[in-house]
Amino acid sequence: MPITSNRSDTPEQAEDIVETAFDDVAFTVPETAGPAGRAGVEVIADLVKRLPMGPGVYRMLDENGDVLYVGKARSLKKRVTSYTRLQGQSNRILRMIMATAAMEFVLTRTETEALLLEANLIKRLRPRFNVLLRDDKSFPYILLTADHAAPAIVKHRGARKRKGDYFGPFASAGAVNRTINALQKAFLIRNCSDSYFENRSRPCLLYQIKRCAGPCTGETGPEDYAGLVAEARAFLSGRSQLVKKDLAAQMEAAAEQLDFEQAAVYRDRLAALSHVQAHQGINPQGVEEADVFAVHQDGGQTCVQVFFFRTGQNWGNRAYFPKADKSLDEAAVLESFLAQFYDDKPAPRLILLSHAIEEQDLLARALSERSNRKVEVSVPRRGEKKALVDHALTNAREALGRRLAETSSQARLLEGVAKVFGLAAPPRRIEVYDNSHIMGTNAVGAMIVAGPEGFAKGQYRKFNIRSQELTPGDDYGMMREVLTRRFSRLLKEHQRPGAEVADEALAGAAGASDVPAWPDLVLIDGGQGQLNAVRDILADLGVTDVPLAGIAKGPDRDAGREKFFMEGRPSFMLPERDPVLYFVQRLRDEAHRFAIGSHRARRKKDIARNPLDEIAGIGPTRKRALLRHFGTAKAVSKAGIEDLVAVAGISEAVAKQIYDHFHD
């Protein structure tokens, strides 16, 4: 049976291993083991004396307690001892050793447990000397629910808490949506919510357009609908040819009985299934279930291309650009990438690689133990599997080429920004601020960040305006609150750029963050007034060395005629076709989009909020009883105490509490 179907109640053994390792056999060497002023080699040599020979995971810490590196070892004593010899070490390892002020260790029972724990810690702690998996967004899956009499087929992302069968992963949400649409046409499975299903009195539009069997109103009986669900499960589990063969037989039988309308239904379902398979790209004949990884390096960057094959179909691909030291070769990057990639994802039966990795057998054993089934990791040399890897490698080269071109273009734009705004060097972090509200309600401040690799969406922040003293629509007051909160926290958590110790060798190859904590340029959506207000706000906080610029919209809000304001300079405009102008417009528009989206989300939440939620002691059960009795929250607010007591579960004391809430 293909492992594309993963029950939601399967235990996550990797998490158990991590918890067991910490609970049963963890021990740490305190930071005092590495006194300030002692060289890293001396610190490590002192710790080696007390280390066991067994497997485990070690963490190297700097003098501030920040994790520099996480590694695993078959023998902790032998591995850590290797760091006491500087001869033959790469520059990256030398810098790491010299920066080490303390170490922490976790013993594990086996080397495979150490591998899983190492991957977990790297993803959680993100040490700057490790290879880091970026863009680690969870993959979408198709879920065929099993917690309702009439199962639904839905898109799922995140923890697998809901009971049912999960099929995937898919490379993108779009691929899932297209597949679900085709499967609805083929198997007529509902995709509505359970609450919507329960409240139907007649079939919805999906039934009318032949995308649902209509189980909600009995258009299809429970047994017939269960048969459709079984067919869908079989198709997604890899038995697609058998399902198509059965549908073809039913179509021919209906045609022989002159039931051409039913035969047409089977014909349309067969066409939908063919559409699913025809739009999957390459569909290997001899590979039922596999993940294909190919790695390519160029220009100091690495691209890992991943293809997903399930049920003999290509379910999409995704390119990753892990953060790694330039001294690491392709195989070393791929090895670290794989352990982190499968830290929170189920592994398929077969994993195909473009490069042989040093601990290939260990990775296969670790994934097999965690999955309770055999997982094969191999580097194909010939045949169809080799063709799949070559195809993935071609995509990796092309993706990295596009990435390098975009990075080069971004670098030129940042150089232009530095020239236009008089910066000493191209900015590594640009922050743009904007506000959004409707007559002062649901006010939200937004900050977006851009750097050498484009928009850094993981750095975006939204600020719900909390002050009750602001006049509705006071943009200056909102900006004051946003910047005060932002820079007060920045001063508290991060050193000022001028106070940092300059060590280019350490910062460069140690993997310092691409986007620093402090901005090199702050852009404000507004003119001279907003700029003056922001300058005064930062001056009150003691921040006077961050370059500020205001962007005022042109006459009639025409794009291309923006006016820029900076302290100590007269206002200026850029030529209409200047690439820097287009770049700044993109930054401003992105800030505007993010602010409006945050405002709409907050407004939607307020609209959906029920007044009964604000009453202490009124939980879901009592709220349902009140709404079932009175119909709406507004009717509840107008009810008398006698009327409220008549509701099941509402005592006189609770009724008085509800009445007082609405009649204060």
C-alpha positions as CSV (number, residue, x, y, z in Angstrom):
1,M,0.0,0.0,0.0
2,P,1.5,3.4,-1.0
3,I,2.5,5.6,1.9
4,T,0.9,8.6,0.4
5,S,-1.9,7.9,2.8
6,N,-0.8,8.9,6.3
7,R,-3.2,8.5,9.2
8,S,-3.5,11.5,11.4
9,D,-3.2,9.5,14.6
10,T,0.3,8.2,13.7
11,P,2.8,9.3,16.5
12,E,5.5,11.8,15.6
13,Q,8.5,9.7,16.7
14,A,11.0,12.4,16.0
15,E,9.4,14.6,18.7
16,D,9.4,11.7,21.1
17,I,13.1,11.1,20.5
18,V,13.9,14.8,21.1
19,E,11.8,14.9,24.3
20,T,13.4,11.6,25.5
21,A,16.9,12.8,24.8
22,F,16.4,15.9,26.8
23,D,14.4,14.3,29.7
24,D,16.5,11.2,30.2
25,V,20.1,11.7,29.2
26,A,20.6,15.5,28.8
27,F,23.4,17.2,30.6
28,T,25.0,20.6,30.1
29,V,28.4,22.1,30.8
30,P,27.8,25.5,32.4
31,E,29.1,28.7,30.8
32,T,31.5,29.0,33.6
33,A,33.5,26.2,32.0
34,G,34.7,28.7,29.6
35,P,36.0,31.7,31.5
36,A,36.2,35.0,29.7
37,G,39.6,35.7,28.1
38,R,40.5,32.1,27.5
39,A,41.0,31.0,23.9
40,G,38.4,28.7,22.3
41,V,40.8,25.8,22.0
42,E,41.5,25.9,25.8
43,V,37.8,26.0,26.6
44,I,37.1,23.0,24.4
45,A,40.2,21.1,25.7
46,D,39.0,21.5,29.2
47,L,35.5,20.2,28.4
48,V,36.9,17.1,26.5
49,K,38.2,15.6,29.8
50,R,34.6,15.1,31.1
51,L,33.0,13.8,27.9
52,P,31.8,10.2,27.3
53,M,32.5,8.2,24.2
54,G,28.9,7.6,23.3
55,P,26.7,9.4,20.7
56,G,25.1,12.7,21.2
57,V,24.7,16.3,20.1
58,Y,26.8,19.3,21.1
59,R,26.3,23.0,20.9
60,M,29.0,25.6,20.8
61,L,28.2,29.0,22.4
62,D,29.8,32.4,22.2
63,E,30.5,34.7,25.1
64,N,27.0,36.1,25.0
65,G,25.4,32.6,25.2
66,D,24.3,32.6,21.6
67,V,24.6,29.3,19.8
68,L,27.3,29.3,17.2
69,Y,27.0,25.7,15.9
70,V,25.0,22.5,16.5
71,G,26.6,19.2,15.6
72,K,26.2,15.5,16.2
73,A,28.7,12.7,16.8
74,R,29.0,9.0,17.0
75,S,31.5,9.6,19.8
76,L,31.2,13.0,21.5
77,K,34.7,12.7,23.0
78,K,36.4,12.0,19.7
79,R,34.5,14.6,17.7
80,V,35.0,17.5,20.2
81,T,38.6,16.5,20.6
82,S,39.1,17.2,16.9
83,Y,38.3,20.9,17.6
84,T,41.4,21.2,19.8
85,R,43.7,20.7,16.8
86,L,43.8,23.8,14.6
87,Q,46.0,22.2,11.9
88,G,44.0,21.2,8.8
89,Q,40.8,23.1,9.8
90,S,39.0,25.3,7.3
91,N,38.7,29.0,7.9
92,R,35.1,28.6,8.8
93,I,35.9,26.0,11.5
94,L,38.8,28.1,12.8
95,R,36.5,31.1,13.3
96,M,34.0,29.0,15.0
97,I,36.5,27.5,17.4
98,M,38.0,30.9,18.4
99,A,34.5,32.3,19.1
100,T,33.6,29.4,21.4
101,A,33.3,30.4,25.0
102,A,31.2,27.4,26.3
103,M,29.6,24.2,25.1
104,E,26.5,22.2,25.9
105,F,25.9,18.5,25.3
106,V,23.0,16.0,25.0
107,L,23.6,12.3,25.1
108,T,21.5,10.0,22.9
109,R,21.0,6.3,22.8
110,T,22.0,5.9,19.1
111,E,23.5,7.9,16.3
112,T,20.2,8.0,14.5
113,E,18.6,9.7,17.5
114,A,21.5,12.2,17.4
115,L,20.9,13.0,13.8
116,L,17.2,13.7,14.4
117,L,17.9,15.8,17.4
118,E,20.6,17.8,15.6
119,A,18.2,18.7,12.8
120,N,15.5,19.7,15.3
121,L,17.9,22.0,17.2
122,I,19.3,23.6,14.0
123,K,15.8,24.5,12.9
124,R,14.9,25.8,16.3
125,L,18.1,27.7,17.2
126,R,19.3,28.7,13.8
127,P,23.1,28.8,14.6
128,R,25.1,31.0,12.3
129,F,27.8,28.5,11.4
130,N,25.3,25.7,10.4
131,V,23.6,25.2,7.0
132,L,20.2,26.8,7.5
133,L,17.0,25.8,5.6
134,R,15.2,29.0,4.6
135,D,11.7,29.3,3.4
136,D,10.6,26.5,5.6
137,K,6.9,27.0,5.0
138,S,4.8,23.9,5.6
139,F,3.6,22.0,2.6
140,P,-0.1,21.7,1.7
141,Y,-1.8,18.3,1.7
142,I,-5.2,16.9,0.5
143,L,-7.2,15.7,3.5
144,L,-10.1,13.2,3.1
145,T,-11.8,13.6,6.4
146,A,-13.0,10.7,8.5
147,D,-14.7,12.5,11.4
148,H,-18.1,12.9,9.7
149,A,-20.7,10.5,8.2
150,A,-20.2,12.2,4.8
151,P,-16.4,12.8,4.4
152,A,-15.2,15.9,2.7
153,I,-12.1,16.6,0.6
154,V,-10.2,19.7,1.7
155,K,-6.9,21.4,1.5
156,H,-4.8,21.1,4.7
157,R,-1.7,22.8,6.0
158,G,-0.1,22.5,9.4
159,A,-0.5,20.0,12.3
160,R,-2.4,16.8,11.5
161,K,-4.9,17.0,14.3
162,R,-8.1,16.2,12.3
163,K,-8.9,12.6,11.8
164,G,-8.6,11.5,8.2
165,D,-6.3,10.5,5.4
166,Y,-3.6,12.9,4.3
167,F,-2.2,12.8,0.7
168,G,0.8,14.8,-0.4
169,P,2.9,16.8,0.0
170,F,2.1,19.2,-2.9
171,A,4.6,21.8,-3.9
172,S,2.1,24.7,-3.7
173,A,-1.5,25.6,-2.7
174,G,-2.3,26.1,-6.3
175,A,-1.5,22.5,-7.2
176,V,-3.7,21.3,-4.3
177,N,-6.6,23.5,-5.4
178,R,-6.4,22.4,-9.1
179,T,-6.2,18.7,-8.0
180,I,-9.2,19.1,-5.6
181,N,-11.3,20.8,-8.3
182,A,-10.6,17.9,-10.7
183,L,-11.3,15.3,-8.1
184,Q,-14.6,16.9,-7.3
185,K,-15.6,16.5,-10.9
186,A,-14.4,12.9,-10.9
187,F,-15.8,11.7,-7.6
188,L,-18.4,14.3,-6.6
189,I,-17.0,14.6,-3.0
190,R,-18.2,17.6,-1.0
191,N,-15.7,20.3,0.2
192,C,-18.0,22.4,2.3
193,S,-17.6,22.8,6.1
194,D,-19.5,20.5,8.5
195,S,-21.6,23.4,9.8
196,Y,-22.6,24.4,6.3
197,F,-23.4,20.8,5.5
198,E,-25.7,20.4,8.5
199,N,-27.8,23.5,7.8
200,R,-28.6,22.7,4.1
201,S,-32.3,22.3,3.2
202,R,-31.6,22.0,-0.5
203,P,-28.5,21.2,-2.6
204,C,-26.1,24.0,-3.2
205,L,-24.7,25.3,-6.5
206,L,-21.9,22.7,-6.6
207,Y,-24.6,20.0,-7.0
208,Q,-26.2,21.8,-9.8
209,I,-22.9,22.1,-11.8
210,K,-22.1,18.4,-11.1
211,R,-19.2,19.0,-8.7
212,C,-20.9,17.3,-5.6
213,A,-23.2,14.3,-5.1
214,G,-25.4,16.3,-2.7
215,P,-25.2,14.0,0.4
216,C,-26.4,16.9,2.6
217,T,-30.0,16.6,1.4
218,G,-30.0,12.9,0.5
219,E,-29.6,13.4,-3.3
220,T,-27.1,10.5,-3.0
221,G,-27.6,7.8,-0.3
222,P,-25.0,7.1,2.4
223,E,-23.8,3.8,0.7
224,D,-23.4,5.3,-2.7
225,Y,-21.6,8.3,-1.3
226,A,-19.3,6.0,0.7
227,G,-18.5,4.2,-2.6
228,L,-17.5,7.6,-4.2
229,V,-15.2,8.3,-1.2
230,A,-13.6,4.8,-1.5
231,E,-12.9,5.5,-5.1
232,A,-11.3,8.8,-4.4
233,R,-9.2,7.2,-1.6
234,A,-8.1,4.5,-3.9
235,F,-7.1,6.9,-6.7
236,L,-5.1,9.1,-4.3
237,S,-3.4,6.0,-2.8
238,G,-1.9,4.9,-6.1
239,R,-4.6,2.7,-7.6
240,S,-5.5,5.2,-10.3
241,Q,-5.5,2.7,-13.2
242,L,-7.9,0.4,-11.3
243,V,-10.3,3.2,-10.6
244,K,-10.3,4.3,-14.3
245,K,-10.8,0.8,-15.4
246,D,-13.9,0.4,-13.2
247,L,-15.3,3.7,-14.4
248,A,-14.8,2.7,-18.0
249,A,-16.6,-0.6,-17.3
250,Q,-19.5,1.2,-15.7
251,M,-19.8,3.6,-18.6
252,E,-19.9,0.8,-21.1
253,A,-22.5,-1.1,-19.0
254,A,-24.7,2.0,-18.8
255,A,-24.4,2.6,-22.6
256,E,-25.4,-1.1,-23.3
257,Q,-28.5,-0.5,-21.2
258,L,-29.3,2.6,-23.2
259,D,-28.9,4.7,-20.1
260,F,-26.9,7.4,-22.0
261,E,-27.4,10.1,-19.3
262,Q,-25.6,7.9,-16.7
263,A,-23.0,6.9,-19.2
264,A,-22.3,10.6,-19.9
265,V,-21.7,11.1,-16.1
266,Y,-19.1,8.3,-16.1
267,R,-17.5,9.8,-19.2
268,D,-17.2,13.2,-17.6
269,R,-15.6,11.6,-14.5
270,L,-13.1,9.7,-16.6
271,A,-12.2,12.9,-18.4
272,A,-11.7,14.7,-15.0
273,L,-9.3,11.9,-13.9
274,S,-7.4,12.1,-17.1
275,H,-7.1,15.9,-16.6
276,V,-5.5,15.3,-13.2
277,Q,-2.8,13.1,-14.6
278,A,-2.3,15.1,-17.8
279,H,-1.4,18.3,-15.9
280,Q,1.2,16.8,-13.6
281,G,4.1,17.2,-16.0
282,I,6.5,14.2,-16.2
283,N,4.9,11.1,-14.8
284,P,7.4,8.3,-14.4
285,Q,6.3,4.7,-15.0
286,G,8.6,3.0,-12.6
287,V,8.5,5.4,-9.6
288,E,5.3,5.2,-7.5
289,E,6.4,7.4,-4.6
290,A,9.6,9.4,-4.3
291,D,11.2,12.7,-3.5
292,V,14.0,13.8,-5.9
293,F,16.7,16.3,-4.7
294,A,19.2,18.0,-6.9
295,V,21.8,20.5,-5.7
296,H,23.7,23.1,-7.7
297,Q,26.2,25.8,-6.6
298,D,27.3,29.0,-8.4
299,G,28.3,32.5,-7.4
300,G,28.7,31.6,-3.7
301,Q,25.0,30.4,-3.5
302,T,23.4,27.0,-3.4
303,C,20.0,25.9,-4.8
304,V,18.3,22.6,-3.8
305,Q,15.5,21.6,-6.2
306,V,12.9,19.2,-4.8
307,F,10.4,17.2,-6.9
308,F,7.5,15.3,-5.3
309,F,6.2,12.1,-6.9
310,R,3.2,10.3,-5.5
311,T,0.9,7.7,-6.9
312,G,3.1,7.7,-10.0
313,Q,2.3,11.4,-10.6
314,N,4.4,14.6,-10.3
315,W,2.8,16.7,-7.6
316,G,5.1,19.7,-8.1
317,N,8.5,21.0,-7.2
318,R,10.0,23.8,-5.2
319,A,13.4,25.5,-5.2
320,Y,15.3,26.2,-1.9
321,F,18.2,28.4,-1.3
322,P,19.8,27.3,2.0
323,K,22.1,29.6,3.9
324,A,25.5,28.0,4.0
325,D,29.2,29.0,4.2
326,K,30.8,29.3,0.8
327,S,33.5,26.7,1.8
328,L,30.9,23.9,2.0
329,D,30.6,21.8,-1.2
330,E,27.3,20.6,-2.7
331,A,27.2,17.2,-1.0
332,A,27.8,18.8,2.5
333,V,25.0,21.3,2.0
334,L,22.6,18.7,0.7
335,E,23.3,16.4,3.7
336,S,22.5,19.1,6.2
337,F,19.5,20.2,4.2
338,L,17.9,16.7,4.1
339,A,18.0,16.2,7.8
340,Q,16.3,19.5,8.4
341,F,13.8,19.0,5.6
342,Y,12.4,15.8,7.0
343,D,12.4,17.0,10.6
344,D,8.7,17.7,10.5
345,K,7.6,16.0,7.3
346,P,6.9,12.3,6.5
347,A,9.5,10.7,4.3
348,P,8.5,8.7,1.2
349,R,9.7,5.2,0.5
350,L,12.4,6.4,-1.9
351,I,14.6,9.5,-1.8
352,L,16.7,10.1,-4.9
353,L,19.8,12.4,-4.7
354,S,22.0,14.1,-7.3
355,H,25.1,13.8,-5.1
356,A,26.3,11.1,-2.7
357,I,26.4,12.2,0.9
358,E,28.7,11.0,3.6
359,E,26.0,9.8,6.0
360,Q,23.6,8.4,3.5
361,D,23.0,5.1,5.3
362,L,22.6,6.9,8.6
363,L,20.0,9.2,7.2
364,A,18.1,6.2,5.7
365,R,18.1,4.4,9.1
366,A,16.9,7.5,10.9
367,L,14.1,8.1,8.5
368,S,13.1,4.5,8.6
369,E,13.0,4.4,12.4
370,R,10.9,7.5,12.5
371,S,8.5,6.3,9.8
372,N,8.2,2.7,11.0
373,R,8.9,1.5,7.4
374,K,11.9,1.2,5.1
375,V,13.1,4.4,3.5
376,E,15.7,4.1,0.8
377,V,18.1,6.9,0.0
378,S,20.1,6.4,-3.2
379,V,22.0,8.2,-6.0
380,P,20.8,6.6,-9.3
381,R,23.3,5.9,-12.0
382,R,21.2,5.0,-15.0
383,G,17.6,4.5,-16.2
384,E,14.4,6.4,-15.5
385,K,15.4,7.4,-11.9
386,K,18.6,9.0,-13.2
387,A,16.5,10.9,-15.8
388,L,14.4,12.3,-12.9
389,V,17.5,13.5,-11.0
390,D,19.0,15.0,-14.2
391,H,15.7,16.9,-14.8
392,A,15.7,18.2,-11.2
393,L,19.4,19.2,-11.6
394,T,18.5,21.2,-14.7
395,N,15.8,23.0,-12.8
396,A,18.2,23.7,-10.0
397,R,20.7,25.3,-12.4
398,E,18.0,27.5,-14.0
399,A,16.5,28.5,-10.6
400,L,19.9,29.5,-9.3
401,G,20.6,31.4,-12.5
402,R,17.4,33.4,-12.0
403,R,18.2,34.0,-8.4
404,L,21.7,35.3,-9.2
405,A,20.3,37.6,-11.8
406,E,17.7,39.0,-9.4
407,T,20.3,39.4,-6.7
408,S,22.6,41.3,-9.1
409,S,19.7,43.6,-10.1
410,Q,18.8,44.1,-6.4
411,A,22.4,45.0,-5.6
412,R,22.4,47.7,-8.4
413,L,19.1,49.1,-7.1
414,L,20.5,49.3,-3.5
415,E,23.6,51.1,-4.8
416,G,21.2,53.6,-6.5
417,V,19.3,54.1,-3.3
418,A,22.5,54.8,-1.5
419,K,23.4,57.4,-4.1
420,V,20.0,59.1,-4.1
421,F,19.6,59.3,-0.3
422,G,23.3,60.0,0.5
423,L,24.1,56.8,2.3
424,A,27.7,55.8,3.0
425,A,27.0,52.2,1.6
426,P,24.2,50.3,-0.1
427,P,21.6,49.6,2.6
428,R,21.2,46.1,3.9
429,R,17.9,46.9,5.7
430,I,15.3,49.4,4.6
431,E,12.2,49.8,6.8
432,V,9.0,51.4,5.4
433,Y,6.1,52.5,7.7
434,D,2.5,53.2,6.9
435,N,-0.8,53.4,8.8
436,S,-4.3,52.2,7.8
437,H,-7.7,52.9,9.4
438,I,-11.2,54.0,8.7
439,M,-12.1,57.2,10.6
440,G,-9.7,56.1,13.3
441,T,-11.3,52.6,13.8
442,N,-9.3,49.4,13.7
443,A,-6.2,51.5,13.3
444,V,-3.1,49.5,12.4
445,G,0.5,50.5,11.8
446,A,2.7,48.5,9.5
447,M,6.4,48.0,8.9
448,I,7.8,46.2,5.9
449,V,11.5,45.4,5.4
450,A,13.6,45.0,2.2
451,G,17.2,43.9,1.9
452,P,19.7,42.5,-0.5
453,E,17.4,39.6,-1.4
454,G,14.3,41.6,-1.8
455,F,11.4,41.8,0.6
456,A,12.2,40.1,3.9
457,K,8.6,39.1,4.8
458,G,9.7,37.3,7.9
459,Q,10.7,40.7,9.3
460,Y,7.4,42.4,8.6
461,R,5.6,43.7,11.7
462,K,2.1,45.1,12.4
463,F,1.2,47.3,15.3
464,N,-2.4,47.4,16.6
465,I,-2.8,51.0,17.8
466,R,-3.6,50.8,21.5
467,S,-3.7,54.4,22.7
468,Q,-7.1,55.5,23.8
469,E,-6.1,59.1,23.9
470,L,-5.6,59.6,20.2
471,T,-8.0,61.6,18.2
472,P,-9.6,59.4,15.5
473,G,-7.6,59.8,12.3
474,D,-4.5,61.3,14.0
475,D,-1.8,59.9,11.7
476,Y,1.0,61.7,13.6
477,G,-0.2,60.2,16.9
478,M,-0.4,56.7,15.4
479,M,3.1,57.1,13.8
480,R,4.4,58.2,17.2
481,E,3.1,55.0,18.9
482,V,4.4,52.7,16.2
483,L,7.9,54.1,16.1
484,T,8.1,54.4,19.9
485,R,7.2,50.8,20.3
486,R,9.5,49.6,17.4
487,F,12.7,51.5,18.4
488,S,12.2,51.1,22.2
489,R,12.3,47.4,21.7
490,L,15.2,47.6,19.2
491,L,17.2,49.6,21.8
492,K,16.4,47.0,24.4
493,E,17.2,43.8,22.4
494,H,20.0,44.8,20.0
495,Q,23.2,46.8,20.2
496,R,23.5,50.0,18.3
497,P,25.5,49.5,15.0
498,G,28.3,51.7,16.3
499,A,28.6,49.7,19.5
500,E,29.1,46.4,17.8
501,V,32.6,44.8,17.6
502,A,33.9,45.1,14.1
503,D,35.0,41.7,12.9
504,E,34.4,41.3,9.2
505,A,36.0,37.8,9.0
506,L,33.7,36.5,11.7
507,A,30.6,38.2,10.4
508,G,31.2,37.4,6.7
509,A,31.6,33.6,6.6
510,A,30.0,32.9,9.9
511,G,26.7,33.4,8.2
512,A,25.6,36.7,9.8
513,S,22.1,37.6,9.0
514,D,21.4,38.9,5.5
515,V,19.1,41.5,7.1
516,P,20.5,43.2,10.2
517,A,18.4,44.3,13.1
518,W,19.0,48.0,12.7
519,P,17.7,49.8,9.6
520,D,20.1,51.6,7.3
521,L,17.3,53.7,5.9
522,V,13.7,54.5,7.2
523,L,11.1,55.6,4.7
524,I,7.9,57.2,5.8
525,D,4.8,57.5,3.6
526,G,4.2,61.3,4.0
527,G,5.7,64.7,3.5
528,Q,7.7,67.2,5.6
529,G,5.2,67.1,8.4
530,Q,5.4,63.4,8.9
531,L,9.2,63.5,8.5
532,N,9.5,66.2,11.2
533,A,7.3,64.2,13.6
534,V,9.3,61.0,13.1
535,R,12.6,62.8,13.6
536,D,11.3,64.2,16.9
537,I,10.0,60.8,18.0
538,L,13.4,59.2,17.4
539,A,15.3,62.1,19.0
540,D,13.3,61.6,22.2
541,L,14.5,58.0,22.2
542,G,18.1,59.0,21.6
543,V,18.2,57.7,18.0
544,T,19.6,60.4,15.8
545,D,21.9,58.5,13.4
546,V,19.3,56.5,11.4
547,P,18.7,58.2,7.9
548,L,15.1,59.2,7.4
549,A,13.2,60.1,4.2
550,G,9.6,61.0,3.6
551,I,7.7,60.1,0.3
552,A,4.9,62.5,-0.6
553,K,2.5,61.6,-3.4
554,G,2.6,63.8,-6.4
555,P,-0.1,66.2,-7.5
556,D,-3.4,64.3,-8.0
557,R,-1.6,61.3,-6.4
558,D,0.1,60.6,-9.7
559,A,2.7,57.8,-9.6
560,G,6.1,59.0,-10.9
561,R,5.7,62.5,-9.5
562,E,6.6,61.7,-5.9
563,K,8.5,64.3,-3.9
564,F,11.1,63.2,-1.4
565,F,12.0,64.9,1.9
566,M,15.2,64.5,3.9
567,E,16.6,66.5,6.8
568,G,19.2,69.1,5.7
569,R,18.2,68.9,2.0
570,P,15.6,70.6,-0.1
571,S,12.8,68.4,-1.3
572,F,13.6,66.7,-4.6
573,M,12.1,64.5,-7.3
574,L,13.5,61.7,-9.4
575,P,13.3,61.3,-13.1
576,E,10.1,59.5,-14.1
577,R,12.0,56.5,-15.6
578,D,14.6,56.2,-12.9
579,P,14.9,52.6,-11.7
580,V,15.4,53.8,-8.1
581,L,12.0,55.6,-8.3
582,Y,10.3,52.4,-9.4
583,F,12.0,50.5,-6.6
584,V,10.9,53.1,-3.9
585,Q,7.4,53.0,-5.4
586,R,7.4,49.2,-5.0
587,L,8.5,49.6,-1.3
588,R,5.8,52.1,-0.6
589,D,3.1,50.1,-2.3
590,E,4.1,46.9,-0.4
591,A,3.9,48.8,2.9
592,H,0.5,50.1,1.8
593,R,-0.7,46.6,0.9
594,F,0.5,45.1,4.1
595,A,-1.1,47.9,6.2
596,I,-4.4,47.6,4.4
597,G,-4.4,43.8,4.7
598,S,-3.7,44.0,8.4
599,H,-6.4,46.6,8.9
600,R,-9.0,44.5,7.0
601,A,-8.1,41.4,9.0
602,R,-8.6,43.3,12.2
603,R,-11.9,44.9,11.0
604,K,-13.2,41.5,9.8
605,K,-12.4,40.0,13.2
606,D,-14.3,42.8,15.0
607,I,-17.3,42.4,12.7
608,A,-17.4,38.6,13.4
609,R,-17.1,39.1,17.2
610,N,-20.2,38.3,19.1
611,P,-21.3,40.7,21.9
612,L,-22.0,37.6,24.0
613,D,-18.3,36.7,23.9
614,E,-17.6,39.7,26.2
615,I,-19.8,38.4,29.1
616,A,-17.8,36.6,31.7
617,G,-19.3,33.1,32.4
618,I,-21.0,32.7,29.0
619,G,-19.3,29.9,27.3
620,P,-20.0,28.2,24.0
621,T,-22.9,26.0,25.4
622,R,-24.8,28.9,27.0
623,K,-24.1,31.1,24.0
624,R,-25.6,28.5,21.6
625,A,-28.6,28.1,23.9
626,L,-29.2,31.9,24.0
627,L,-28.9,32.3,20.2
628,R,-31.1,29.2,19.6
629,H,-33.8,30.8,21.9
630,F,-33.6,34.4,20.8
631,G,-32.1,34.1,17.3
632,T,-29.6,37.0,17.5
633,A,-27.3,38.7,20.0
634,K,-29.3,41.9,19.5
635,A,-32.5,40.1,20.7
636,V,-30.6,38.8,23.7
637,S,-29.5,42.4,24.6
638,K,-33.2,43.5,24.6
639,A,-34.5,40.6,26.6
640,G,-35.6,41.0,30.2
641,I,-34.4,38.9,33.1
642,E,-37.6,36.7,33.1
643,D,-37.1,35.9,29.4
644,L,-33.4,35.1,30.0
645,V,-34.2,32.7,32.8
646,A,-36.5,30.8,30.5
647,V,-33.5,29.6,28.5
648,A,-32.1,26.2,29.4
649,G,-28.9,26.5,31.4
650,I,-29.4,30.1,32.4
651,S,-29.9,30.7,36.1
652,E,-31.3,33.8,37.6
653,A,-27.8,35.0,38.6
654,V,-26.5,34.5,35.1
655,A,-29.6,36.1,33.6
656,K,-29.0,39.2,35.8
657,Q,-25.3,39.3,34.8
658,I,-26.3,39.2,31.1
659,Y,-29.0,41.9,31.6
660,D,-26.6,44.1,33.5
661,H,-24.0,43.8,30.8
662,F,-26.3,45.3,28.2
663,H,-28.0,47.8,30.5
664,D,-25.0,49.3,32.3
